[in-house]
């Protein structure tokens, strides 16, 4: 009985120690997610203005750009999976990987190059002994624009290469879109050939419902309608030439899309971790209460047994004395 009581107390102390750790991780994630949300809000105006400028250039030029040129019969595609570097974030990474597997399955008949962002994705593919093309990690919860630029440069290089030389016809991104502290949804975005997606749309509905293919060489809205959007386009003056400006803006737009996806993923990761650690802390509290009750019951049972033994011994001694 004493050994059982000691085990219960040791287990309760162990759970209490774990609870302190999960509580600390919850507080850290809560503080970091404020910064992550601020980063998303700060990046939104730049994304919106860049998108509008690019839409204006496309409306004023009829030149076919390689980054907007769609292949009728794609034979090779690339998929970028954005997961976390660390665990303890609930089902955050597993949801991205599940969506990525679904996307890869939907590309049946094509060769698929997999690009991984985050160590959890690397562990997933390594465990299954599956190959991947390139890895970026170490910044999943605090991505910078330089990180996004490295990724976008590699993806653009792969897209511009002929498929016979290892290039791809399409590039997709799978990432988690942050909607609220309680809701994060996995999104699949076709990055190349490009679709013009406003960051404002992306923050509300994922930016895909109203996306306009950039290869159509027209603005997302119908320019034949006498609306305010057409008036905005006429305010632009391009130097030296719209085609030259387009060459400069398109790589910036791709890098911006990758950066915005990374920022959304970082906020989602921290929100998932905060919720997971809060759940773990609450479960630990319940387990501590349960173990405390069990320990008290064991202690009371031990005391009752000792009293019973004492009373029984006293009664036996009294009976023996009376017989003498």
Phi, psi and omega in degrees: 000318180295321180294322178295319178296319179295320178296319179297318180293320178296320179293319178297319178295322179295317179295322178297321177295317178297322179298322178298321180293312181295325178294318178296318179294325177297316180293321179296314179297322180296320180289323181286330183290333175298316178293321180296318178295322178295323178296320178296314180296323181292327182280341185297312180301318179298317180298319181295314182292322177296319179297317180294319179296318180294321177298321179294318179297316180297325179291336185255000179229146179249011182283144180272119181259143182302327183283347179250001185274115181272143177268130183295322182233080182296135180250341183216131181231159176240146179231124176257118179257124181253108179239191181264162174275332182238163179270209181058038178232031179065224183263020185305301184290322182296326178294320178295315181295322178296316178295323178296319177297320177296320178294316179299320179295325180289342178268025181303136184099349177247153169282138184237122172264127183256125174251134186243136175234109183116139184290333180296324177292321179297315179299321180298313182284324178295318181298325180267005178055045177249143185278161175212162189273312183206154184231140169231132179209176178095001184217024188298325181263359178209064183287148177248169178294327178298320177299315179296323181293322177299317180294313183295322178299318179293319180292319178296318179301316180294323182290325183281341178287145174297147180297332178294337181255016178101004178282175182233158180265336181217152175226129179241148175244134173244117183214175181255125181269127180276120177252318177199178179297334183258346185230122173223130185239140178285134180237146175244121183238130172277113183276313180222140352300149200282146169240135180282115183235125180282138179298329179295321176294322183295327180284346183254308185229020177090349174075012184252338185295322184249023182289142180244127179301128180291337182291352180281352178056043175209161181290159179303325178272162179286110184288350179281347181272139181281068179253181183290335182297319180297323178296323180295320181299324184288349179279347183278141172229124188256132174228133002277335184201145180306321180296320178293318177297321179298320178300327180277324186282324185299312176299324177295322180294318179297314178299322179294320178297318178295316180298317181295322177295320178296319179294318177298318180295320180297315178297321179293319179298313181293322177295318178296319179293320179297317179293320180295317180289326176295317178297318179295320179296316179295319178295322178296321178298317178295319180293323177298317178297317180297313179295326177296317178295318179296321179294319178295319178297318179295320179293318178295321178296321179294318179295317179300319179295319179295318178297317179300318179294321180294314179297317179296319178294320179294320179295319179295321179293320179295319179296321179293322181291320181294327179291328179287000000 
